[in-house]
């Protein structure tokens, strides 16, 4: 298991765990980051990570990406 920030761009991964405070977990869940969901890093730019999750592209901060374990 590793944080999403270490993922290789273009590779498919599965969310294994979401860390952080309850409000952070809820925010990530609302964006589509749920345990068991397939995710893929599209690109990393300027401290943000662009992720494909549930057929949508979402930009999250590296701090948020650290809380998503794959």
Predicted model as a PDB file, atoms N, CA, C, CB and O in Angstrom, pLDDT in the B-factor column:
MODEL        1                                                                  
ATOM      1  N   UNK A   1       0.836  -1.175   0.000  1.00 93.00           N  
ATOM      2  CA  UNK A   1       0.000   0.000   0.000  1.00 93.00           C  
ATOM      3  C   UNK A   1       0.883   1.241   0.000  1.00 93.00           C  
ATOM      4  CB  UNK A   1      -0.953  -0.003   1.209  1.00 93.00           C  
ATOM      5  O   UNK A   1       1.890   1.306   0.706  1.00 93.00           O  
ATOM      6  N   UNK A   2       0.483   2.234  -0.814  1.00 95.00           N  
ATOM      7  CA  UNK A   2       1.252   3.478  -0.899  1.00 95.00           C  
ATOM      8  C   UNK A   2       0.298   4.638  -1.157  1.00 95.00           C  
ATOM      9  CB  UNK A   2       2.334   3.394  -2.020  1.00 95.00           C  
ATOM     10  O   UNK A   2      -0.818   4.430  -1.632  1.00 95.00           O  
ATOM     11  N   UNK A   3       0.730   5.863  -0.844  1.00 95.00           N  
ATOM     12  CA  UNK A   3      -0.122   7.027  -1.118  1.00 95.00           C  
ATOM     13  C   UNK A   3      -0.258   7.260  -2.622  1.00 95.00           C  
ATOM     14  CB  UNK A   3       0.450   8.288  -0.436  1.00 95.00           C  
ATOM     15  O   UNK A   3       0.622   6.892  -3.401  1.00 95.00           O  
ATOM     16  N   UNK A   4      -1.350   7.865  -3.009  1.00 94.00           N  
ATOM     17  CA  UNK A   4      -1.630   8.160  -4.416  1.00 94.00           C  
ATOM     18  C   UNK A   4      -0.533   9.030  -5.038  1.00 94.00           C  
ATOM     19  CB  UNK A   4      -2.989   8.858  -4.547  1.00 94.00           C  
ATOM     20  O   UNK A   4      -0.321   8.975  -6.250  1.00 94.00           O  
ATOM     21  N   UNK A   5       0.160   9.823  -4.233  1.00 92.00           N  
ATOM     22  CA  UNK A   5       1.207  10.703  -4.758  1.00 92.00           C  
ATOM     23  C   UNK A   5       2.370   9.911  -5.371  1.00 92.00           C  
ATOM     24  CB  UNK A   5       1.730  11.613  -3.646  1.00 92.00           C  
ATOM     25  O   UNK A   5       3.122  10.457  -6.178  1.00 92.00           O  
ATOM     26  N   UNK A   6       2.528   8.634  -5.001  1.00 93.00           N  
ATOM     27  CA  UNK A   6       3.608   7.805  -5.546  1.00 93.00           C  
ATOM     28  C   UNK A   6       3.184   7.008  -6.772  1.00 93.00           C  
ATOM     29  CB  UNK A   6       4.113   6.860  -4.487  1.00 93.00           C  
ATOM     30  O   UNK A   6       3.989   6.264  -7.332  1.00 93.00           O  
ATOM     31  N   UNK A   7       1.932   7.153  -7.196  1.00 93.00           N  
ATOM     32  CA  UNK A   7       1.418   6.391  -8.334  1.00 93.00           C  
ATOM     33  C   UNK A   7       2.051   6.870  -9.637  1.00 93.00           C  
ATOM     34  CB  UNK A   7      -0.111   6.510  -8.414  1.00 93.00           C  
ATOM     35  O   UNK A   7       2.343   8.054  -9.804  1.00 93.00           O  
ATOM     36  N   UNK A   8       2.257   5.930 -10.554  1.00 92.00           N  
ATOM     37  CA  UNK A   8       2.767   6.263 -11.886  1.00 92.00           C  
ATOM     38  C   UNK A   8       1.610   6.744 -12.752  1.00 92.00           C  
ATOM     39  CB  UNK A   8       3.476   5.035 -12.542  1.00 92.00           C  
ATOM     40  O   UNK A   8       0.519   6.175 -12.711  1.00 92.00           O  
ATOM     41  N   UNK A   9       1.848   7.793 -13.536  1.00 92.00           N  
ATOM     42  CA  UNK A   9       0.809   8.328 -14.420  1.00 92.00           C  
ATOM     43  C   UNK A   9       0.415   7.278 -15.456  1.00 92.00           C  
ATOM     44  CB  UNK A   9       1.297   9.623 -15.121  1.00 92.00           C  
ATOM     45  O   UNK A   9       1.263   6.600 -16.035  1.00 92.00           O  
ATOM     46  N   UNK A  10      -0.887   7.163 -15.671  1.00 92.00           N  
ATOM     47  CA  UNK A  10      -1.396   6.238 -16.673  1.00 92.00           C  
ATOM     48  C   UNK A  10      -1.670   4.830 -16.175  1.00 92.00           C  
ATOM     49  CB  UNK A  10      -0.446   6.167 -17.783  1.00 92.00           C  
ATOM     50  O   UNK A  10      -2.304   4.040 -16.873  1.00 92.00           O  
ATOM     51  N   UNK A  11      -1.200   4.504 -14.978  1.00 94.00           N  
ATOM     52  CA  UNK A  11      -1.435   3.163 -14.420  1.00 94.00           C  
ATOM     53  C   UNK A  11      -2.758   3.155 -13.646  1.00 94.00           C  
ATOM     54  CB  UNK A  11      -0.252   2.730 -13.490  1.00 94.00           C  
ATOM     55  O   UNK A  11      -3.142   4.158 -13.045  1.00 94.00           O  
ATOM     56  N   UNK A  12      -3.444   2.011 -13.670  1.00 95.00           N  
ATOM     57  CA  UNK A  12      -4.688   1.860 -12.914  1.00 95.00           C  
ATOM     58  C   UNK A  12      -4.393   1.293 -11.534  1.00 95.00           C  
ATOM     59  CB  UNK A  12      -5.683   0.950 -13.668  1.00 95.00           C  
ATOM     60  O   UNK A  12      -3.583   0.378 -11.383  1.00 95.00           O  
ATOM     61  N   UNK A  13      -5.058   1.849 -10.537  1.00 96.00           N  
ATOM     62  CA  UNK A  13      -4.903   1.409  -9.156  1.00 96.00           C  
ATOM     63  C   UNK A  13      -6.285   1.299  -8.526  1.00 96.00           C  
ATOM     64  CB  UNK A  13      -3.995   2.387  -8.348  1.00 96.00           C  
ATOM     65  O   UNK A  13      -7.274   1.777  -9.082  1.00 96.00           O  
ATOM     66  N   UNK A  14      -6.339   0.666  -7.362  1.00 96.00           N  
ATOM     67  CA  UNK A  14      -7.592   0.547  -6.613  1.00 96.00           C  
ATOM     68  C   UNK A  14      -7.397   1.215  -5.259  1.00 96.00           C  
ATOM     69  CB  UNK A  14      -8.025  -0.955  -6.445  1.00 96.00           C  
ATOM     70  O   UNK A  14      -6.389   0.989  -4.589  1.00 96.00           O  
ATOM     71  N   UNK A  15      -8.367   2.043  -4.857  1.00 96.00           N  
ATOM     72  CA  UNK A  15      -8.308   2.710  -3.556  1.00 96.00           C  
ATOM     73  C   UNK A  15      -8.454   1.643  -2.467  1.00 96.00           C  
ATOM     74  CB  UNK A  15      -9.426   3.813  -3.426  1.00 96.00           C  
ATOM     75  O   UNK A  15      -9.423   0.884  -2.453  1.00 96.00           O  
ATOM     76  N   UNK A  16      -7.478   1.598  -1.559  1.00 97.00           N  
ATOM     77  CA  UNK A  16      -7.498   0.600  -0.490  1.00 97.00           C  
ATOM     78  C   UNK A  16      -7.926   1.199   0.858  1.00 97.00           C  
ATOM     79  CB  UNK A  16      -6.122  -0.039  -0.356  1.00 97.00           C  
ATOM     80  O   UNK A  16      -8.538   0.524   1.685  1.00 97.00           O  
ATOM     81  N   UNK A  17      -7.585   2.496   1.063  1.00 96.00           N  
ATOM     82  CA  UNK A  17      -7.910   3.134   2.343  1.00 96.00           C  
ATOM     83  C   UNK A  17      -7.879   4.640   2.167  1.00 96.00           C  
ATOM     84  CB  UNK A  17      -6.921   2.692   3.463  1.00 96.00           C  
ATOM     85  O   UNK A  17      -7.105   5.166   1.368  1.00 96.00           O  
ATOM     86  N   UNK A  18      -8.725   5.329   2.919  1.00 96.00           N  
ATOM     87  CA  UNK A  18      -8.744   6.792   2.942  1.00 96.00           C  
ATOM     88  C   UNK A  18      -8.409   7.224   4.363  1.00 96.00           C  
ATOM     89  CB  UNK A  18     -10.141   7.368   2.477  1.00 96.00           C  
ATOM     90  O   UNK A  18      -9.067   6.803   5.314  1.00 96.00           O  
ATOM     91  N   UNK A  19      -7.397   8.055   4.508  1.00 94.00           N  
ATOM     92  CA  UNK A  19      -6.997   8.536   5.827  1.00 94.00           C  
ATOM     93  C   UNK A  19      -7.470   9.960   6.050  1.00 94.00           C  
ATOM     94  CB  UNK A  19      -5.483   8.455   5.991  1.00 94.00           C  
ATOM     95  O   UNK A  19      -8.091  10.568   5.179  1.00 94.00           O  
ATOM     96  N   UNK A  20      -7.169  10.478   7.219  1.00 92.00           N  
ATOM     97  CA  UNK A  20      -7.485  11.873   7.522  1.00 92.00           C  
ATOM     98  C   UNK A  20      -8.670  12.014   8.454  1.00 92.00           C  
ATOM     99  CB  UNK A  20      -7.757  12.627   6.253  1.00 92.00           C  
ATOM    100  O   UNK A  20      -9.248  11.030   8.917  1.00 92.00           O  
ATOM    101  N   UNK A  21      -9.016  13.262   8.718  1.00 94.00           N  
ATOM    102  CA  UNK A  21     -10.132  13.587   9.601  1.00 94.00           C  
ATOM    103  C   UNK A  21     -11.450  13.221   8.914  1.00 94.00           C  
ATOM    104  CB  UNK A  21     -10.112  15.095   9.987  1.00 94.00           C  
ATOM    105  O   UNK A  21     -11.502  13.117   7.688  1.00 94.00           O  
ATOM    106  N   UNK A  22     -12.518  13.024   9.699  1.00 96.00           N  
ATOM    107  CA  UNK A  22     -13.816  12.651   9.112  1.00 96.00           C  
ATOM    108  C   UNK A  22     -14.294  13.596   8.004  1.00 96.00           C  
ATOM    109  CB  UNK A  22     -14.858  12.602  10.195  1.00 96.00           C  
ATOM    110  O   UNK A  22     -14.858  13.150   7.005  1.00 96.00           O  
ATOM    111  N   UNK A  23     -14.066  14.905   8.183  1.00 95.00           N  
ATOM    112  CA  UNK A  23     -14.530  15.844   7.149  1.00 95.00           C  
ATOM    113  C   UNK A  23     -13.723  15.704   5.857  1.00 95.00           C  
ATOM    114  CB  UNK A  23     -14.438  17.290   7.664  1.00 95.00           C  
ATOM    115  O   UNK A  23     -14.257  15.905   4.766  1.00 95.00           O  
ATOM    116  N   UNK A  24     -12.439  15.359   5.980  1.00 93.00           N  
ATOM    117  CA  UNK A  24     -11.595  15.134   4.799  1.00 93.00           C  
ATOM    118  C   UNK A  24     -12.041  13.863   4.087  1.00 93.00           C  
ATOM    119  CB  UNK A  24     -10.091  15.037   5.197  1.00 93.00           C  
ATOM    120  O   UNK A  24     -12.153  13.835   2.861  1.00 93.00           O  
ATOM    121  N   UNK A  25     -12.295  12.819   4.856  1.00 94.00           N  
ATOM    122  CA  UNK A  25     -12.775  11.557   4.279  1.00 94.00           C  
ATOM    123  C   UNK A  25     -14.083  11.769   3.525  1.00 94.00           C  
ATOM    124  CB  UNK A  25     -12.966  10.496   5.380  1.00 94.00           C  
ATOM    125  O   UNK A  25     -14.265  11.250   2.424  1.00 94.00           O  
ATOM    126  N   UNK A  26     -14.989  12.533   4.123  1.00 95.00           N  
ATOM    127  CA  UNK A  26     -16.293  12.801   3.501  1.00 95.00           C  
ATOM    128  C   UNK A  26     -16.115  13.590   2.208  1.00 95.00           C  
ATOM    129  CB  UNK A  26     -17.214  13.573   4.475  1.00 95.00           C  
ATOM    130  O   UNK A  26     -16.771  13.298   1.208  1.00 95.00           O  
ATOM    131  N   UNK A  27     -15.238  14.581   2.220  1.00 94.00           N  
ATOM    132  CA  UNK A  27     -14.977  15.381   1.021  1.00 94.00           C  
ATOM    133  C   UNK A  27     -14.445  14.490  -0.107  1.00 94.00           C  
ATOM    134  CB  UNK A  27     -13.969  16.518   1.333  1.00 94.00           C  
ATOM    135  O   UNK A  27     -14.909  14.580  -1.243  1.00 94.00           O  
ATOM    136  N   UNK A  28     -13.474  13.635   0.209  1.00 94.00           N  
ATOM    137  CA  UNK A  28     -12.915  12.739  -0.808  1.00 94.00           C  
ATOM    138  C   UNK A  28     -13.963  11.750  -1.296  1.00 94.00           C  
ATOM    139  CB  UNK A  28     -11.699  11.984  -0.252  1.00 94.00           C  
ATOM    140  O   UNK A  28     -14.007  11.423  -2.482  1.00 94.00           O  
ATOM    141  N   UNK A  29     -14.805  11.274  -0.387  1.00 94.00           N  
ATOM    142  CA  UNK A  29     -15.889  10.361  -0.772  1.00 94.00           C  
ATOM    143  C   UNK A  29     -16.845  11.055  -1.739  1.00 94.00           C  
ATOM    144  CB  UNK A  29     -16.657   9.865   0.479  1.00 94.00           C  
ATOM    145  O   UNK A  29     -17.303  10.443  -2.704  1.00 94.00           O  
ATOM    146  N   UNK A  30     -17.146  12.322  -1.487  1.00 94.00           N  
ATOM    147  CA  UNK A  30     -18.033  13.087  -2.370  1.00 94.00           C  
ATOM    148  C   UNK A  30     -17.427  13.286  -3.756  1.00 94.00           C  
ATOM    149  CB  UNK A  30     -18.349  14.443  -1.750  1.00 94.00           C  
ATOM    150  O   UNK A  30     -18.153  13.419  -4.741  1.00 94.00           O  
ATOM    151  N   UNK A  31     -16.093  13.305  -3.832  1.00 93.00           N  
ATOM    152  CA  UNK A  31     -15.413  13.434  -5.117  1.00 93.00           C  
ATOM    153  C   UNK A  31     -15.337  12.100  -5.858  1.00 93.00           C  
ATOM    154  CB  UNK A  31     -14.013  13.992  -4.913  1.00 93.00           C  
ATOM    155  O   UNK A  31     -14.975  12.060  -7.034  1.00 93.00           O  
ATOM    156  N   UNK A  32     -15.681  10.998  -5.162  1.00 94.00           N  
ATOM    157  CA  UNK A  32     -15.674   9.687  -5.800  1.00 94.00           C  
ATOM    158  C   UNK A  32     -14.602   8.738  -5.305  1.00 94.00           C  
ATOM    159  CB  UNK A  32     -15.519   9.856  -7.244  1.00 94.00           C  
ATOM    160  O   UNK A  32     -14.512   7.606  -5.781  1.00 94.00           O  
ATOM    161  N   UNK A  33     -13.787   9.180  -4.355  1.00 95.00           N  
ATOM    162  CA  UNK A  33     -12.715   8.325  -3.816  1.00 95.00           C  
ATOM    163  C   UNK A  33     -13.284   7.456  -2.698  1.00 95.00           C  
ATOM    164  CB  UNK A  33     -11.514   9.188  -3.288  1.00 95.00           C  
ATOM    165  O   UNK A  33     -13.347   7.868  -1.540  1.00 95.00           O  
ATOM    166  N   UNK A  34     -13.699   6.241  -3.071  1.00 94.00           N  
ATOM    167  CA  UNK A  34     -14.287   5.290  -2.135  1.00 94.00           C  
ATOM    168  C   UNK A  34     -13.444   4.020  -2.195  1.00 94.00           C  
ATOM    169  CB  UNK A  34     -15.802   4.998  -2.474  1.00 94.00           C  
ATOM    170  O   UNK A  34     -12.943   3.662  -3.261  1.00 94.00           O  
ATOM    171  N   UNK A  35     -13.285   3.339  -1.071  1.00 96.00           N  
ATOM    172  CA  UNK A  35     -12.519   2.091  -1.038  1.00 96.00           C  
ATOM    173  C   UNK A  35     -13.078   1.127  -2.075  1.00 96.00           C  
ATOM    174  CB  UNK A  35     -12.555   1.451   0.379  1.00 96.00           C  
ATOM    175  O   UNK A  35     -14.286   0.894  -2.137  1.00 96.00           O  
ATOM    176  N   UNK A  36     -12.180   0.566  -2.894  1.00 96.00           N  
ATOM    177  CA  UNK A  36     -12.576  -0.367  -3.940  1.00 96.00           C  
ATOM    178  C   UNK A  36     -12.732   0.268  -5.308  1.00 96.00           C  
ATOM    179  CB  UNK A  36     -13.848  -1.020  -3.564  1.00 96.00           C  
ATOM    180  O   UNK A  36     -12.909  -0.440  -6.299  1.00 96.00           O  
ATOM    181  N   UNK A  37     -12.671   1.597  -5.383  1.00 95.00           N  
ATOM    182  CA  UNK A  37     -12.829   2.320  -6.642  1.00 95.00           C  
ATOM    183  C   UNK A  37     -11.524   2.324  -7.433  1.00 95.00           C  
ATOM    184  CB  UNK A  37     -13.295   3.758  -6.381  1.00 95.00           C  
ATOM    185  O   UNK A  37     -10.444   2.456  -6.857  1.00 95.00           O  
ATOM    186  N   UNK A  38     -11.627   2.180  -8.753  1.00 95.00           N  
ATOM    187  CA  UNK A  38     -10.457   2.276  -9.628  1.00 95.00           C  
ATOM    188  C   UNK A  38     -10.088   3.741  -9.814  1.00 95.00           C  
ATOM    189  CB  UNK A  38     -10.729   1.599 -11.002  1.00 95.00           C  
ATOM    190  O   UNK A  38     -10.956   4.583 -10.047  1.00 95.00           O  
ATOM    191  N   UNK A  39      -8.787   4.042  -9.708  1.00 96.00           N  
ATOM    192  CA  UNK A  39      -8.287   5.397  -9.932  1.00 96.00           C  
ATOM    193  C   UNK A  39      -7.055   5.331 -10.823  1.00 96.00           C  
ATOM    194  CB  UNK A  39      -7.957   6.102  -8.587  1.00 96.00           C  
ATOM    195  O   UNK A  39      -6.369   4.312 -10.892  1.00 96.00           O  
ATOM    196  N   UNK A  40      -6.794   6.434 -11.496  1.00 95.00           N  
ATOM    197  CA  UNK A  40      -5.630   6.526 -12.360  1.00 95.00           C  
ATOM    198  C   UNK A  40      -5.122   7.964 -12.333  1.00 95.00           C  
ATOM    199  CB  UNK A  40      -5.970   6.076 -13.813  1.00 95.00           C  
ATOM    200  O   UNK A  40      -5.902   8.901 -12.508  1.00 95.00           O  
ATOM    201  N   UNK A  41      -3.827   8.144 -12.116  1.00 95.00           N  
ATOM    202  CA  UNK A  41      -3.247   9.488 -12.125  1.00 95.00           C  
ATOM    203  C   UNK A  41      -3.030   9.901 -13.577  1.00 95.00           C  
ATOM    204  CB  UNK A  41      -1.901   9.539 -11.315  1.00 95.00           C  
ATOM    205  O   UNK A  41      -2.374   9.196 -14.343  1.00 95.00           O  
ATOM    206  N   UNK A  42      -3.584  11.045 -13.940  1.00 95.00           N  
ATOM    207  CA  UNK A  42      -3.425  11.576 -15.299  1.00 95.00           C  
ATOM    208  C   UNK A  42      -2.139  12.384 -15.386  1.00 95.00           C  
ATOM    209  CB  UNK A  42      -4.642  12.452 -15.700  1.00 95.00           C  
ATOM    210  O   UNK A  42      -1.338  12.198 -16.302  1.00 95.00           O  
ATOM    211  N   UNK A  43      -1.947  13.295 -14.411  1.00 93.00           N  
ATOM    212  CA  UNK A  43      -0.805  14.193 -14.445  1.00 93.00           C  
ATOM    213  C   UNK A  43      -0.591  14.813 -13.063  1.00 93.00           C  
ATOM    214  CB  UNK A  43      -1.007  15.292 -15.512  1.00 93.00           C  
ATOM    215  O   UNK A  43      -1.500  14.836 -12.232  1.00 93.00           O  
ATOM    216  N   UNK A  44       0.604  15.305 -12.836  1.00 92.00           N  
ATOM    217  CA  UNK A  44       0.922  16.045 -11.615  1.00 92.00           C  
ATOM    218  C   UNK A  44       1.483  17.396 -12.034  1.00 92.00           C  
ATOM    219  CB  UNK A  44       1.941  15.258 -10.704  1.00 92.00           C  
ATOM    220  O   UNK A  44       2.495  17.469 -12.731  1.00 92.00           O  
ATOM    221  N   UNK A  45       0.813  18.476 -11.598  1.00 88.00           N  
ATOM    222  CA  UNK A  45       1.253  19.811 -11.994  1.00 88.00           C  
ATOM    223  C   UNK A  45       1.169  20.773 -10.825  1.00 88.00           C  
ATOM    224  CB  UNK A  45       0.416  20.328 -13.163  1.00 88.00           C  
ATOM    225  O   UNK A  45       0.139  20.858 -10.157  1.00 88.00           O  
ATOM    226  N   UNK A  46       2.233  21.487 -10.581  1.00 85.00           N  
ATOM    227  CA  UNK A  46       2.242  22.576  -9.609  1.00 85.00           C  
ATOM    228  C   UNK A  46       1.654  22.239  -8.250  1.00 85.00           C  
ATOM    229  CB  UNK A  46       1.512  23.716 -10.164  1.00 85.00           C  
ATOM    230  O   UNK A  46       0.925  23.051  -7.679  1.00 85.00           O  
ATOM    231  N   UNK A  47       1.952  21.071  -7.724  1.00 86.00           N  
ATOM    232  CA  UNK A  47       1.445  20.710  -6.406  1.00 86.00           C  
ATOM    233  C   UNK A  47       0.068  20.075  -6.421  1.00 86.00           C  
ATOM    234  CB  UNK A  47       1.412  21.909  -5.547  1.00 86.00           C  
ATOM    235  O   UNK A  47      -0.441  19.680  -5.372  1.00 86.00           O  
ATOM    236  N   UNK A  48      -0.546  19.971  -7.600  1.00 93.00           N  
ATOM    237  CA  UNK A  48      -1.854  19.328  -7.718  1.00 93.00           C  
ATOM    238  C   UNK A  48      -1.717  18.015  -8.471  1.00 93.00           C  
ATOM    239  CB  UNK A  48      -2.862  20.256  -8.431  1.00 93.00           C  
ATOM    240  O   UNK A  48      -0.817  17.845  -9.294  1.00 93.00           O  
ATOM    241  N   UNK A  49      -2.619  17.092  -8.177  1.00 94.00           N  
ATOM    242  CA  UNK A  49      -2.637  15.796  -8.844  1.00 94.00           C  
ATOM    243  C   UNK A  49      -3.962  15.686  -9.588  1.00 94.00           C  
ATOM    244  CB  UNK A  49      -2.451  14.614  -7.822  1.00 94.00           C  
ATOM    245  O   UNK A  49      -5.026  15.835  -8.988  1.00 94.00           O  
ATOM    246  N   UNK A  50      -3.903  15.426 -10.886  1.00 95.00           N  
ATOM    247  CA  UNK A  50      -5.108  15.242 -11.683  1.00 95.00           C  
ATOM    248  C   UNK A  50      -5.361  13.746 -11.778  1.00 95.00           C  
ATOM    249  CB  UNK A  50      -4.970  15.895 -13.109  1.00 95.00           C  
ATOM    250  O   UNK A  50      -4.525  12.989 -12.270  1.00 95.00           O  
ATOM    251  N   UNK A  51      -6.526  13.334 -11.299  1.00 96.00           N  
ATOM    252  CA  UNK A  51      -6.851  11.915 -11.158  1.00 96.00           C  
ATOM    253  C   UNK A  51      -8.130  11.597 -11.918  1.00 96.00           C  
ATOM    254  CB  UNK A  51      -6.998  11.530  -9.671  1.00 96.00           C  
ATOM    255  O   UNK A  51      -9.082  12.377 -11.901  1.00 96.00           O  
ATOM    256  N   UNK A  52      -8.147  10.444 -12.585  1.00 96.00           N  
ATOM    257  CA  UNK A  52      -9.372   9.948 -13.203  1.00 96.00           C  
ATOM    258  C   UNK A  52     -10.009   8.986 -12.211  1.00 96.00           C  
ATOM    259  CB  UNK A  52      -9.089   9.248 -14.593  1.00 96.00           C  
ATOM    260  O   UNK A  52      -9.410   7.982 -11.825  1.00 96.00           O  
ATOM    261  N   UNK A  53     -11.232   9.309 -11.804  1.00 94.00           N  
ATOM    262  CA  UNK A  53     -11.963   8.466 -10.861  1.00 94.00           C  
ATOM    263  C   UNK A  53     -13.424   8.435 -11.306  1.00 94.00           C  
ATOM    264  CB  UNK A  53     -11.823   8.997  -9.380  1.00 94.00           C  
ATOM    265  O   UNK A  53     -14.034   9.485 -11.508  1.00 94.00           O  
ATOM    266  N   UNK A  54     -13.980   7.249 -11.458  1.00 90.00           N  
ATOM    267  CA  UNK A  54     -15.379   7.073 -11.898  1.00 90.00           C  
ATOM    268  C   UNK A  54     -15.674   7.869 -13.160  1.00 90.00           C  
ATOM    269  CB  UNK A  54     -16.346   7.497 -10.787  1.00 90.00           C  
ATOM    270  O   UNK A  54     -16.661   8.603 -13.211  1.00 90.00           O  
ATOM    271  N   UNK A  55     -14.843   7.734 -14.167  1.00 89.00           N  
ATOM    272  CA  UNK A  55     -15.028   8.387 -15.476  1.00 89.00           C  
ATOM    273  C   UNK A  55     -15.011   9.912 -15.409  1.00 89.00           C  
ATOM    274  CB  UNK A  55     -16.332   7.939 -16.085  1.00 89.00           C  
ATOM    275  O   UNK A  55     -15.462  10.572 -16.345  1.00 89.00           O  
ATOM    276  N   UNK A  56     -14.503  10.479 -14.326  1.00 92.00           N  
ATOM    277  CA  UNK A  56     -14.360  11.931 -14.207  1.00 92.00           C  
ATOM    278  C   UNK A  56     -12.911  12.266 -13.906  1.00 92.00           C  
ATOM    279  CB  UNK A  56     -15.293  12.500 -13.103  1.00 92.00           C  
ATOM    280  O   UNK A  56     -12.174  11.450 -13.351  1.00 92.00           O  
ATOM    281  N   UNK A  57     -12.511  13.470 -14.276  1.00 95.00           N  
ATOM    282  CA  UNK A  57     -11.176  13.953 -13.919  1.00 95.00           C  
ATOM    283  C   UNK A  57     -11.327  14.934 -12.775  1.00 95.00           C  
ATOM    284  CB  UNK A  57     -10.454  14.618 -15.141  1.00 95.00           C  
ATOM    285  O   UNK A  57     -12.131  15.865 -12.822  1.00 95.00           O  
ATOM    286  N   UNK A  58     -10.529  14.696 -11.744  1.00 94.00           N  
ATOM    287  CA  UNK A  58     -10.598  15.525 -10.539  1.00 94.00           C  
ATOM    288  C   UNK A  58      -9.192  15.993 -10.210  1.00 94.00           C  
ATOM    289  CB  UNK A  58     -11.227  14.742  -9.334  1.00 94.00           C  
ATOM    290  O   UNK A  58      -8.243  15.210 -10.255  1.00 94.00           O  
ATOM    291  N   UNK A  59      -9.059  17.279  -9.876  1.00 94.00           N  
ATOM    292  CA  UNK A  59      -7.774  17.817  -9.432  1.00 94.00           C  
ATOM    293  C   UNK A  59      -7.820  17.952  -7.917  1.00 94.00           C  
ATOM    294  CB  UNK A  59      -7.459  19.196 -10.114  1.00 94.00           C  
ATOM    295  O   UNK A  59      -8.710  18.596  -7.362  1.00 94.00           O  
ATOM    296  N   UNK A  60      -6.838  17.329  -7.257  1.00 95.00           N  
ATOM    297  CA  UNK A  60      -6.747  17.428  -5.803  1.00 95.00           C  
ATOM    298  C   UNK A  60      -5.330  17.853  -5.436  1.00 95.00           C  
ATOM    299  CB  UNK A  60      -7.122  16.073  -5.116  1.00 95.00           C  
ATOM    300  O   UNK A  60      -4.395  17.670  -6.216  1.00 95.00           O  
ATOM    301  N   UNK A  61      -5.182  18.416  -4.253  1.00 95.00           N  
ATOM    302  CA  UNK A  61      -3.855  18.837  -3.805  1.00 95.00           C  
ATOM    303  C   UNK A  61      -3.029  17.606  -3.449  1.00 95.00           C  
ATOM    304  CB  UNK A  61      -3.957  19.802  -2.587  1.00 95.00           C  
ATOM    305  O   UNK A  61      -3.572  16.525  -3.219  1.00 95.00           O  
ATOM    306  N   UNK A  62      -1.715  17.784  -3.408  1.00 94.00           N  
ATOM    307  CA  UNK A  62      -0.851  16.675  -3.013  1.00 94.00           C  
ATOM    308  C   UNK A  62      -1.137  16.250  -1.584  1.00 94.00           C  
ATOM    309  CB  UNK A  62       0.619  17.061  -3.163  1.00 94.00           C  
ATOM    310  O   UNK A  62      -1.022  15.071  -1.247  1.00 94.00           O  
ATOM    311  N   UNK A  63      -1.508  17.202  -0.747  1.00 94.00           N  
ATOM    312  CA  UNK A  63      -1.843  16.897   0.645  1.00 94.00           C  
ATOM    313  C   UNK A  63      -3.030  15.932   0.709  1.00 94.00           C  
ATOM    314  CB  UNK A  63      -2.164  18.196   1.422  1.00 94.00           C  
ATOM    315  O   UNK A  63      -3.021  14.983   1.493  1.00 94.00           O  
ATOM    316  N   UNK A  64      -4.043  16.176  -0.113  1.00 94.00           N  
ATOM    317  CA  UNK A  64      -5.207  15.280  -0.172  1.00 94.00           C  
ATOM    318  C   UNK A  64      -4.805  13.927  -0.760  1.00 94.00           C  
ATOM    319  CB  UNK A  64      -6.346  15.914  -1.014  1.00 94.00           C  
ATOM    320  O   UNK A  64      -5.233  12.878  -0.279  1.00 94.00           O  
ATOM    321  N   UNK A  65      -3.978  13.966  -1.804  1.00 94.00           N  
ATOM    322  CA  UNK A  65      -3.556  12.730  -2.455  1.00 94.00           C  
ATOM    323  C   UNK A  65      -2.767  11.833  -1.493  1.00 94.00           C  
ATOM    324  CB  UNK A  65      -2.708  13.049  -3.692  1.00 94.00           C  
ATOM    325  O   UNK A  65      -2.805  10.608  -1.614  1.00 94.00           O  
ATOM    326  N   UNK A  66      -2.058  12.440  -0.544  1.00 95.00           N  
ATOM    327  CA  UNK A  66      -1.291  11.664   0.455  1.00 95.00           C  
ATOM    328  C   UNK A  66      -2.224  10.824   1.324  1.00 95.00           C  
ATOM    329  CB  UNK A  66      -0.447  12.608   1.349  1.00 95.00           C  
ATOM    330  O   UNK A  66      -1.809   9.790   1.848  1.00 95.00           O  
ATOM    331  N   UNK A  67      -3.464  11.246   1.484  1.00 95.00           N  
ATOM    332  CA  UNK A  67      -4.411  10.550   2.355  1.00 95.00           C  
ATOM    333  C   UNK A  67      -5.104   9.377   1.654  1.00 95.00           C  
ATOM    334  CB  UNK A  67      -5.453  11.526   2.863  1.00 95.00           C  
ATOM    335  O   UNK A  67      -5.775   8.571   2.300  1.00 95.00           O  
ATOM    336  N   UNK A  68      -4.939   9.286   0.336  1.00 96.00           N  
ATOM    337  CA  UNK A  68      -5.564   8.200  -0.425  1.00 96.00           C  
ATOM    338  C   UNK A  68      -4.527   7.096  -0.624  1.00 96.00           C  
ATOM    339  CB  UNK A  68      -6.116   8.713  -1.809  1.00 96.00           C  
ATOM    340  O   UNK A  68      -3.515   7.300  -1.294  1.00 96.00           O  
ATOM    341  N   UNK A  69      -4.784   5.939  -0.043  1.00 96.00           N  
ATOM    342  CA  UNK A  69      -3.844   4.813  -0.130  1.00 96.00           C  
ATOM    343  C   UNK A  69      -4.305   3.855  -1.225  1.00 96.00           C  
ATOM    344  CB  UNK A  69      -3.731   4.069   1.240  1.00 96.00           C  
ATOM    345  O   UNK A  69      -5.476   3.483  -1.308  1.00 96.00           O  
ATOM    346  N   UNK A  70      -3.336   3.467  -2.066  1.00 95.00           N  
ATOM    347  CA  UNK A  70      -3.637   2.531  -3.157  1.00 95.00           C  
ATOM    348  C   UNK A  70      -2.802   1.282  -3.017  1.00 95.00           C  
ATOM    349  CB  UNK A  70      -3.388   3.180  -4.527  1.00 95.00           C  
ATOM    350  O   UNK A  70      -2.910   0.372  -3.839  1.00 95.00           O  
TER     351      UNK A  70                                                      
ENDMDL                                                                          
END                                                                             
